[in-house]
């Protein structure tokens, strides 16, 4: 049985989006465990919908790196290894500071980033906090003006959230990270692009160092 939250589909723009949000929340909350099979028919029954929107949601989750699809085996929640998490954060370290610098130089509107930090502070569940943190970072790099760079970082977004909640279970550290986020945002709001980029670089590099030592979160 899938322990997923069955908010009425009508509350969301489409049944596919409802299935996507529900399965994603289940994965990031840990209710759908790493390696757990995801059976279309069972999920569709739980969510009171046909298999088609569930199938589309699972395809999206495969593209974002949260599930894996194996021929003749089916769909399973991705099992994220430490090596996977290190690779994700190494890639972020290469791309995200420069994207943040470009966004600030372009005079980005920081309201969305501020709102995301406030959601993260109010969050009571790791999944909610991780998704709010991802929205914070996306608000910072999303105005960089480089569609290729944005696309690459968007492709890492859900995988980063999965890495965060996986490692939070071992070593909760979101309090320190919230302070780092606040300093990054202060620099962005002041229009200091180089400082915002440097703080972002140190923020991600600090996580990466802790991850290599066996546990950390962003």
C-alpha positions in Angstrom: 0.0 0.0 0.0 1.1 3.5 -0.7 1.1 5.9 2.2 0.4 9.0 0.2 -1.6 12.1 0.9 -4.8 12.0 -1.2 -5.7 15.6 -1.6 -8.8 15.9 -3.9 -7.6 16.0 -7.5 -9.9 19.0 -8.2 -7.8 21.1 -5.9 -4.9 21.0 -8.4 -4.8 22.2 -12.1 -4.8 18.7 -13.4 -4.9 15.1 -12.3 -1.4 14.5 -13.7 -0.1 17.4 -11.6 -1.9 16.1 -8.6 -0.3 12.6 -9.1 3.1 14.2 -9.6 2.9 16.4 -6.5 1.6 13.5 -4.3 4.2 11.0 -5.4 7.0 13.5 -5.2 6.0 14.5 -1.6 5.9 10.8 -0.7 9.4 10.2 -2.0 10.9 13.3 -0.4 9.1 12.6 2.9 10.5 9.1 3.0 7.0 7.5 3.0 7.9 6.0 -0.4 11.2 4.5 0.5 14.3 4.2 -1.7 14.0 1.2 -4.0 10.2 0.8 -3.4 8.2 -0.3 -6.4 5.7 2.2 -7.8 2.9 0.3 -9.4 0.7 2.5 -11.7 -2.6 0.6 -10.9 -2.1 0.7 -7.2 -1.3 4.5 -7.2 -4.2 5.2 -9.5 -6.5 3.4 -7.1 -5.1 5.3 -4.1 -5.6 8.6 -5.9 -9.0 7.7 -7.4 -7.9 8.3 -10.9 -7.1 6.4 -14.1 -3.6 5.0 -14.8 -2.9 7.6 -17.5 -2.1 10.6 -15.3 -0.1 8.4 -13.0 1.9 7.1 -15.9 2.6 10.7 -17.1 3.6 11.7 -13.6 6.1 8.8 -13.3 7.6 9.8 -16.7 8.2 13.3 -15.3 9.7 11.9 -12.1 12.0 9.7 -14.2 13.3 12.7 -16.1 13.9 14.7 -12.9 15.8 11.8 -11.4 13.5 10.8 -8.6 12.5 7.4 -10.0 14.1 4.8 -12.2 12.4 2.7 -14.9 13.8 -0.7 -15.7 12.4 -2.8 -18.6 10.5 -5.9 -17.4 11.1 -4.8 -13.7 9.0 -1.6 -13.5 9.3 1.7 -11.7 11.1 2.2 -8.4 12.0 5.1 -6.2 15.6 6.0 -6.9 18.2 4.8 -4.4 20.6 7.8 -4.1 24.1 6.8 -3.2 26.7 9.0 -1.6 28.6 9.0 -5.0 25.4 10.3 -6.7 24.9 13.0 -4.1 28.5 14.1 -4.4 28.2 14.3 -8.2 25.0 16.4 -7.9 26.6 18.9 -5.6 29.9 19.0 -7.6 27.8 20.0 -10.6 25.9 22.7 -8.6 29.3 24.0 -7.3 30.4 24.5 -10.9 27.3 26.2 -12.1 25.2 27.8 -9.4 27.6 30.6 -8.1 28.0 32.0 -11.6 24.3 31.8 -12.3 23.5 33.6 -9.0 26.1 36.3 -9.8 24.5 36.9 -13.2 21.0 37.1 -11.7 22.1 39.8 -9.2 23.9 41.7 -12.0 20.7 41.7 -14.0 18.8 43.3 -11.1 16.8 40.3 -10.1 13.6 40.6 -8.0 14.4 39.0 -4.7 10.8 38.7 -3.5 10.4 35.1 -4.5 13.7 34.1 -2.8 12.6 35.9 0.4 9.2 34.1 0.3 10.9 30.8 -0.1 13.1 31.4 2.9 10.0 32.2 4.9 8.3 29.0 3.8 11.4 27.0 4.8 11.4 28.6 8.2 7.7 27.6 8.7 8.1 24.1 7.4 7.5 21.3 9.8 8.5 18.4 7.5 11.8 17.7 5.8 10.1 17.4 2.4 8.5 20.8 2.8 11.7 22.4 4.0 13.8 20.9 1.2 11.4 22.0 -1.6 11.3 25.5 -0.1 15.1 25.6 -0.1 15.1 24.4 -3.7 12.7 27.3 -4.6 15.0 29.7 -2.8 18.0 28.7 -4.9 16.0 28.6 -8.1 14.8 32.1 -7.4 18.5 33.2 -7.2 19.7 31.5 -10.4 16.5 31.7 -12.4 17.1 35.3 -13.5 20.6 34.6 -14.9 19.4 35.2 -18.5 21.2 32.0 -19.7 18.6 29.4 -20.7 21.1 26.6 -21.0 22.5 27.3 -17.6 19.0 27.5 -16.1 18.0 24.3 -17.8 21.0 22.4 -16.4 20.3 23.7 -12.8 16.5 23.0 -13.2 17.5 19.4 -14.1 19.3 19.0 -10.8 16.5 20.6 -8.7 14.6 17.4 -7.6 17.7 15.3 -7.3 19.1 18.0 -4.9 15.9 17.8 -2.8 16.2 14.0 -2.6 19.9 14.3 -1.5 18.9 16.8 1.1 16.2 14.8 2.8 18.2 11.7 2.6 21.1 13.2 4.5 18.9 15.2 6.9 17.8 11.9 8.2 21.4 11.2 9.3 22.6 14.7 10.3 20.0 17.5 10.6 21.8 20.8 9.8 19.1 23.0 8.3 19.5 25.6 11.1 23.0 26.5 10.0 22.1 26.4 6.3 19.1 28.8 6.9 21.6 31.3 8.2 23.8 30.8 5.2 20.8 31.3 2.9 19.9 34.6 4.8 23.4 35.9 4.1 23.2 35.0 0.5 19.9 36.8 0.1 21.2 39.9 2.0 24.0 40.2 -0.6 21.5 39.7 -3.4 19.2 42.3 -2.0 22.1 44.7 -1.7 23.0 44.2 -5.3 26.4 42.7 -4.5 26.8 40.1 -7.2 30.3 39.0 -6.4 29.5 38.5 -2.7 26.3 36.6 -3.4 28.2 34.3 -5.8 31.0 33.8 -3.2 28.6 33.0 -0.4 26.8 30.6 -2.7 30.0 28.9 -3.6 31.0 28.6 0.1 27.5 27.3 1.0 27.6 24.5 -1.6 31.3 23.7 -1.0 30.7 23.4 2.8 28.0 20.9 2.2 30.1 19.0 -0.3 33.0 18.8 2.3 30.6 17.4 4.9 29.0 15.0 2.5 32.4 13.6 1.6 33.0 13.0 5.3 29.8 11.0 5.6 26.8 13.2 6.1 25.4 16.7 5.5 22.4 18.6 4.0 21.5 21.6 2.1 
